[in-house]
Amino acid sequence: MSVLVANDDYDFNALKDLLGVTDGNLASHLKALEKEAYITINKSFIGKKPNTKYAASALGRQAFKRHLEVLENLIKQQK
């Protein structure tokens, strides 16, 4: 999710390469994010090749921000 929040969008193969995961592993994570409406999906063709791009939705950005706040509070409590 952090990749999608930090970038406008990312395509499937670039995400897979960046994260070093398998097709199936990435697909299952993206499906879970899609189910929660945390990402948007844009399918298109580049020439004759299909291309799927993912982007963080407004809801996904809010959820990610809350997640970071919770982690920050947890770290601050460890002092």
Short mmCIF file of the C-alpha atoms (twelve columns), coordinates in Angstrom:
data_MODEL
# 
_entry.id   MODEL 
# 
loop_
_atom_site.group_PDB 
_atom_site.id 
_atom_site.type_symbol 
_atom_site.label_atom_id 
_atom_site.label_alt_id 
_atom_site.label_comp_id 
_atom_site.label_asym_id 
_atom_site.label_seq_id 
_atom_site.Cartn_x 
_atom_site.Cartn_y 
_atom_site.Cartn_z 
_atom_site.pdbx_PDB_model_num 
ATOM 1  C CA . MET A 1  0.000   0.000   0.000   1 
ATOM 2  C CA . SER A 2  2.892   2.337   0.729   1 
ATOM 3  C CA . VAL A 3  4.024   2.108   -2.904  1 
ATOM 4  C CA . LEU A 4  0.581   3.138   -4.106  1 
ATOM 5  C CA . VAL A 5  0.321   6.001   -1.625  1 
ATOM 6  C CA . ALA A 6  3.761   7.328   -2.613  1 
ATOM 7  C CA . ASN A 7  3.075   7.102   -6.372  1 
ATOM 8  C CA . ASP A 8  0.193   8.094   -8.636  1 
ATOM 9  C CA . ASP A 9  -0.169  4.505   -9.829  1 
ATOM 10 C CA . TYR A 10 1.834   1.336   -10.393 1 
ATOM 11 C CA . ASP A 11 1.309   -1.524  -12.818 1 
ATOM 12 C CA . PHE A 12 1.164   -5.177  -11.805 1 
ATOM 13 C CA . ASN A 13 4.540   -6.240  -13.175 1 
ATOM 14 C CA . ALA A 14 6.366   -3.232  -11.729 1 
ATOM 15 C CA . LEU A 15 4.791   -3.916  -8.316  1 
ATOM 16 C CA . LYS A 16 5.712   -7.576  -8.544  1 
ATOM 17 C CA . ASP A 17 9.331   -6.768  -9.422  1 
ATOM 18 C CA . LEU A 18 9.647   -4.081  -6.755  1 
ATOM 19 C CA . LEU A 19 8.218   -6.251  -4.002  1 
ATOM 20 C CA . GLY A 20 9.845   -9.503  -5.122  1 
ATOM 21 C CA . VAL A 21 6.648   -11.535 -4.834  1 
ATOM 22 C CA . THR A 22 4.922   -14.090 -7.014  1 
ATOM 23 C CA . ASP A 23 1.972   -13.327 -9.287  1 
ATOM 24 C CA . GLY A 24 -0.397  -15.251 -7.012  1 
ATOM 25 C CA . ASN A 25 0.833   -13.622 -3.815  1 
ATOM 26 C CA . LEU A 26 0.527   -10.104 -5.241  1 
ATOM 27 C CA . ALA A 27 -2.869  -10.871 -6.771  1 
ATOM 28 C CA . SER A 28 -4.252  -12.066 -3.422  1 
ATOM 29 C CA . HIS A 29 -3.029  -8.946  -1.629  1 
ATOM 30 C CA . LEU A 30 -4.444  -6.678  -4.333  1 
ATOM 31 C CA . LYS A 31 -7.757  -8.520  -4.185  1 
ATOM 32 C CA . ALA A 32 -7.945  -7.909  -0.426  1 
ATOM 33 C CA . LEU A 33 -7.194  -4.200  -0.923  1 
ATOM 34 C CA . GLU A 34 -9.785  -4.011  -3.691  1 
ATOM 35 C CA . LYS A 35 -12.405 -5.677  -1.479  1 
ATOM 36 C CA . GLU A 36 -11.915 -2.920  1.114   1 
ATOM 37 C CA . ALA A 37 -12.041 -0.252  -1.648  1 
ATOM 38 C CA . TYR A 38 -8.509  0.857   -0.716  1 
ATOM 39 C CA . ILE A 39 -7.332  0.766   -4.347  1 
ATOM 40 C CA . THR A 40 -8.629  1.566   -7.796  1 
ATOM 41 C CA . ILE A 41 -7.858  -0.559  -10.841 1 
ATOM 42 C CA . ASN A 42 -7.411  0.646   -14.401 1 
ATOM 43 C CA . LYS A 43 -7.127  -2.004  -17.116 1 
ATOM 44 C CA . SER A 44 -5.906  -1.014  -20.558 1 
ATOM 45 C CA . PHE A 45 -3.769  -2.212  -23.444 1 
ATOM 46 C CA . ILE A 46 -0.313  -1.062  -24.424 1 
ATOM 47 C CA . GLY A 47 -0.222  -2.159  -28.020 1 
ATOM 48 C CA . LYS A 48 -1.674  -5.653  -27.840 1 
ATOM 49 C CA . LYS A 49 -0.487  -6.342  -24.292 1 
ATOM 50 C CA . PRO A 50 -2.894  -5.960  -21.366 1 
ATOM 51 C CA . ASN A 51 -1.754  -3.565  -18.660 1 
ATOM 52 C CA . THR A 52 -3.323  -3.259  -15.224 1 
ATOM 53 C CA . LYS A 53 -2.529  -0.239  -13.076 1 
ATOM 54 C CA . TYR A 54 -3.370  0.184   -9.421  1 
ATOM 55 C CA . ALA A 55 -3.736  3.378   -7.414  1 
ATOM 56 C CA . ALA A 56 -4.599  4.175   -3.809  1 
ATOM 57 C CA . SER A 57 -8.175  5.402   -3.407  1 
ATOM 58 C CA . ALA A 58 -9.079  8.269   -1.079  1 
ATOM 59 C CA . LEU A 59 -10.360 5.695   1.414   1 
ATOM 60 C CA . GLY A 60 -7.123  3.727   1.077   1 
ATOM 61 C CA . ARG A 61 -5.023  6.833   1.682   1 
ATOM 62 C CA . GLN A 62 -7.043  7.606   4.832   1 
ATOM 63 C CA . ALA A 63 -6.674  4.036   6.105   1 
ATOM 64 C CA . PHE A 64 -2.936  4.075   5.424   1 
ATOM 65 C CA . LYS A 65 -2.564  7.386   7.267   1 
ATOM 66 C CA . ARG A 66 -4.447  5.937   10.272  1 
ATOM 67 C CA . HIS A 67 -2.215  2.859   10.142  1 
ATOM 68 C CA . LEU A 68 0.930   5.015   10.277  1 
ATOM 69 C CA . GLU A 69 -0.507  7.038   13.173  1 
ATOM 70 C CA . VAL A 70 -1.190  3.851   15.138  1 
ATOM 71 C CA . LEU A 71 2.338   2.596   14.472  1 
ATOM 72 C CA . GLU A 72 3.807   5.947   15.516  1 
ATOM 73 C CA . ASN A 73 1.806   5.909   18.758  1 
ATOM 74 C CA . LEU A 74 2.919   2.360   19.445  1 
ATOM 75 C CA . ILE A 75 6.571   3.336   18.970  1 
ATOM 76 C CA . LYS A 76 6.182   6.383   21.212  1 
ATOM 77 C CA . GLN A 77 4.759   4.188   23.993  1 
ATOM 78 C CA . GLN A 78 7.878   2.003   23.925  1 
ATOM 79 C CA . LYS A 79 10.083  4.738   25.451  1 
# 
